[in-house]
Amino acid sequence: MTDHVPAPTRLTSPKVGIVGAGDISPVHIEALQALPSVEIVGICDLDRARAEQRASAYGIPVRDSLEALVEAGANVIHVLTPPHAHAPVAIRAMELGCHVFIEKPMAEDVDDCRAIAEAAARTGKVATVDHLTLFDPQVQRALAQVKAGKIGKVVSIDIIRGGEILPYEGGPLPSFLADAGFPFRDLGVHCFTIFQAFLGPILDVTAEWQSLGGEPSIPFDEWRAVVKCRDGMGQFQITFNAKPIQNQVFIHGTKGIIRIDQFSLFNTTRKASALPRPVERLVNVGTESMSALLQAPASVAKFATKKLQRLQGIRDHIAIFYDHLATGEPMPITLDEATELVKWNEHVARAAEADYAERLKPFEHLSDEVDVLVTGASGSVGKNLVRRLLDSGTSVRGMVRRIPDHPIEGVEYVIGNLGDPAAVDRAVRGAHVVVHAGATMTGWPAEFKAGTVVATQNVVDSCLEHGVDQLVHISSTALIDYLGSHEGRPVNENAAYEPHPDQRGLYTQSKLTAEQIVRDAVATRELPAVILRPGVIFGGGVDLVTGAVAQGGPDTYTVLGDGEVTVSLIYMDDVIDAIETSIDRRLVGGEIIQLIDPAPLTQNEILAAIAPHAKVRHVPREVLFRIGRATEPLFAKLGKQSPFGEYRLRSALSKMTFDGLNAAPLLDWKPAVGVAEGLRRYREALAAQQPH
């Protein structure tokens, strides 16, 4: 393929249309609005509401289509659609007489890349692809240093790239969760861009991938690749497990090494010298440390004054693109180069997808009928329940987000996200009983919405669609009003819901909403369900020392408050007993049953029982409350809620006890193991884990 270099266009009055109103569109809009010669004539998206939201935020018109943008005068189109649509949109835009600026990657197929290049040659229009990493200020500085001979000839490169999943609030599974190759496809191209820029054309790539479970929503969360280029070799790692997230590039030359930290925003150099080795090391450490120490605050200051902004590489590339359009200069990234990046990116991504498809094959077949479906089957309650049900001769299906490393023999697994209605529907179909134990425990708001709220709605809808006999919903005592007027009485199933869940945290908010979804479906849609609210579960692989008890260990613990807050413990085996009994008794009237041990212990008593020789420190309540009040305005400025807000702390340190009115009459249940025996077993398990 011969790259198209059109005749000089000298476009000095660009009128820009934007196709695609996704997450990257604000960066493009802001960059375009910063250019005095550019006019944005509109934005369009298949999701009209999303386009209107972007348009309203930036004061630009909404158009119905690409054709409508051209009719409004557009002579340049920014293609910001999902990658699979890049080629048809870009080609159509050029056929309508527009130059195109395409968000990376150029496409998801080499043939599509070639079709874009052929369209550019046929129409005489300019097409280029944004690769923000190449135009990142730190990378540009490194390129200048290499060109000036600062580190000699570049021979190899190492890259460590951290990844984070885009927010998913539930609904049909997006490509970044559904496609096994997407994490690599999204981030690998940045690494290949750097190899291509510093080491020349890429000749070969070998890669490996696996899942370590740090990001269970995606099939593979750890990627490594070795890259052979014309002028040297390199390797890179993409990790969703290592924290804090990082993005570092090490450029190795014959006379020195450049280190780029794209997150901390500095660029340092180690140089070879004639000094003795020990002295050379000290000099390099000193100069490198000082350089980083000076650059990082300077970069923060530039961000504060908006001289640097988020994804600055895109903004700089857009400015360069329009400069070159005005002068007729060739674009800094050719279509041939962009096509090669797609070639190698897809080489790895598609191999990973094929591998994942093979790994899924053993889980494709599901029985027409199954006794019990357990959602969250890899979680603490779920996996203990699954084993108990199997032991009793019950047929079990488990829904989990990732392929289990050690599948339990006899369980048929559904691999899917609870936020995805199609996956939930597949799991529920054919089940007589559904135990909904899946929920988000930590994370961002979108994760709680998808994994708990939308998940519960999906489960309820599928249960009604397929006529299940019973839904057992595992709720929580965390949704009760902890600061209500309990007048010293134990809190039972009749207690009021938390009136300010937004101040209690995402877990309380989402579990409360989920329970209300179930109760509403019982009342208005005749959902056959029972609601179980366990206390603080321990045992069965669940740690006893959580934030509700203390921080730290095993020799020193820190307790918030005086340690006299009662913790309503319940041993895992007793929870599983209650779930089994609720299934056996077919409770379906929306009953709410709290599972509480009659022997509550305080934080101090729990620590004395499991770590009698440990040092225990207490942080006074009033000190905590003052700290909580102080953090609230700071987080408010960031548009977030303080995780240490005063209301949340007061609720957590409320000296209340729980009880259950319904467990005995409805289930004939009381803890068979109990807290005392549970603690003994817990201590034994701890001792067994200690090295001898």
Sequence and secondary structure as in RCSB ss.txt:
>XXXX:A:sequence
MTDHVPAPTRLTSPKVGIVGAGDISPVHIEALQALPSVEIVGICDLDRARAEQRASAYGIPVRDSLEALVEAGAN
VIHVLTPPHAHAPVAIRAMELGCHVFIEKPMAEDVDDCRAIAEAAARTGKVATVDHLTLFDPQVQRALAQVKAGK
IGKVVSIDIIRGGEILPYEGGPLPSFLADAGFPFRDLGVHCFTIFQAFLGPILDVTAEWQSLGGEPSIPFDEWRA
VVKCRDGMGQFQITFNAKPIQNQVFIHGTKGIIRIDQFSLFNTTRKASALPRPVERLVNVGTESMSALLQAPASV
AKFATKKLQRLQGIRDHIAIFYDHLATGEPMPITLDEATELVKWNEHVARAAEADYAERLKPFEHLSDEVDVLVT
GASGSVGKNLVRRLLDSGTSVRGMVRRIPDHPIEGVEYVIGNLGDPAAVDRAVRGAHVVVHAGATMTGWPAEFKA
GTVVATQNVVDSCLEHGVDQLVHISSTALIDYLGSHEGRPVNENAAYEPHPDQRGLYTQSKLTAEQIVRDAVATR
ELPAVILRPGVIFGGGVDLVTGAVAQGGPDTYTVLGDGEVTVSLIYMDDVIDAIETSIDRRLVGGEIIQLIDPAP
LTQNEILAAIAPHAKVRHVPREVLFRIGRATEPLFAKLGKQSPFGEYRLRSALSKMTFDGLNAAPLLDWKPAVGV
AEGLRRYREALAAQQPH
>XXXX:A:secstr
            S EEEEE  STTHHHHHHHHHT TT EEEEEE SSHHHHHHHHHHHT  B SSHHHHHHTT S
EEEE S GGGHHHHHHHHHHTT EEEEESSS SSHHHHHHHHHHHHHHT  EEEE TTTTSHHHHHHHHHHHTTT
T SEEEEEEEEE       SSS  HHHH TTHHHHHHHHHHHHHHHHHH SEEEEEEEEE  SSSTTSS  EEEE
EEEETTEEEEEEEESSSSS  EEEEEEESSEEEEEETTTTEEEEEE  SS HHHHHHHHHHHHHHHHHHHHHHHH
HHHHTTSS TTHHHHHHHHHHHHHHHHT   SS HHHHHHHHHHHHHHHHHHHHHHHHHHGGGS   S EEEEEE
TTTSHHHHHHHHHHHHTT  EEEEESS  SS  TTEEEEE  TT HHHHHHHHTTEEEEEE     SS HHHHII
IIIIHHHHHHHHHHHHT SEEEEE  GGGB TTS  TT  B TTS B S HHHH HHHHHHHHHHHHHHHHHHHH
   EEEEEE EEEBTTB S STTT EE SSEEEEESSS  EE EEEHHHHHHHHHHHHHTT  EEEEEEE  SS 
EEHHHHHHHH TTSEEEEE HHHHHHHHHHHHHHHHHTTS  TT HHHHHHHT    B  SSIIIII    SSHH
HHHHHHHHHHHHHHS  
